[in-house]
Amino acid sequence: MYKHRIWALLTGLLVLAVVLASCGATATPEPTATEAMTEPTATEAMAEPTATEAMGEAPSGLEGIEADIGGTVSILAVWSGEEQDSFMAMLQPLLDHTGIEVEYTASRDINAILTTQIEGGNPPDVAGLPGPGQLREFAAEGHLVALNDILDMDALQQNYDEGFLDQGMVDGQLYGFFAKASVKSFIWYSPPAFEAAGYEIPTTWEELNALEQQIIDDGATPWCIGLESGAATGWPGTDWIEDIMLRTAGVDTYDQWWQHEIPWTDDTVRNAWETWGTVVGDQAMIYGGTPYVLSTNFGEAPFPLFDDPPGCYLHRQASFITGFIEDQFPDLEAGTGYNFFEFPPIDEQHGNPLLIAGDLMGVFNDTPQSRAVAQWLVSADAQRIWAERGGFLAPNKQVDPSVYPDQITVQIGELLTQATAVRFDASDLMPEAVNSSFWSGIVDFVSDPSQLDSILQSIESAAESAY
């Protein structure tokens, strides 16, 4: 879904890496498949007070926001469950300050809902966006409100890395802001299960392949994968392709790929799919076989890691998956009960880049209430609330690293500084039509890897029309 000056993005994100090194990240949970779950008002949510609230002080991020605005704001976003609770806690100081009430809808099928509401002339006031690509399309069609006169641009440039700001820009105007960030190039595992089986953490692709075979030889299953996500089913597979592209074709070819400077039928793209096919095309590799992969919600996919005996030993997913693990297994301790290692390098000449993403939001109706929500969400005070609760990486650089609740978050930040390169999620940089075709192609490929030629040609046809 997105696009924009890739050199600026790389430069900016590398700066972000340095700043967040000690800050870390755990989580940008994309919600469960629960569809269109609405809360009447945010004031009904139980929000834990921040330290400043406990002392009776208003967060500094509210200083420029008018008090006692009242009224209602409608918000559509992907966060449900514990994610929704944290988002509501994040909003609570604003609601107390302004008297605004929130009508919140949570859905993973956010693009379908947004498109329908926009076409009906009734979009939400504030909404999460599928990605920079869709943001540009909405902005070009006149649906999004430019934020340059709503947000303090000087403060944003000081507090946000250029790489994040750039993805919300269209023709010099800011139409979207990141409320949350995530890092994607991780493989999750159970340390107790690894120890009991005598498995070692792989540091290269060859070692990962050897570990897969060792697990199979032991009569177990290496991978748990779940692709189900409502209308967005298939997206977890796009992250696999992106990580493999970065490690087999390199960052320059990766940039050419998402910008459609090379076709989807190019050998480098085909190789990435075929490499993933060695996992999803082998029934001995995947827990539950193809039916499980296609029908299991992405948030539930890692749960068999923690069965006794383990149903699988490896799960590739972004930092936000910690929220799902903690929700399902509240007694598991981060770092000891569950942990991660970095997706390993494949071709040494391309190093080990990190894949990142984030939750982008935009304003569709310019009201005092939607302005206040946007102004609050970009502040360090707002983001600190969610950061303290866990499952969150703040894009605002002013959030103190000490607020993150566990060592895993710190580990993720350290990896950012060690990465040989950093790239934004490619599918999120592509036009919506291409991204949707990519998702569908993932499902078709897992169903029948022998159809790869026609799958790639189908996505290429979508790209030829969209770019």
Order of alpha helices (4+ residues) and beta strands (2+ residues): alpha-beta-alpha-beta-alpha-beta-alpha-beta-alpha-alpha-alpha-beta-beta-beta-beta-alpha-alpha-alpha-alpha-alpha-alpha-beta-alpha-beta-beta-alpha-alpha-alpha-beta-alpha-alpha
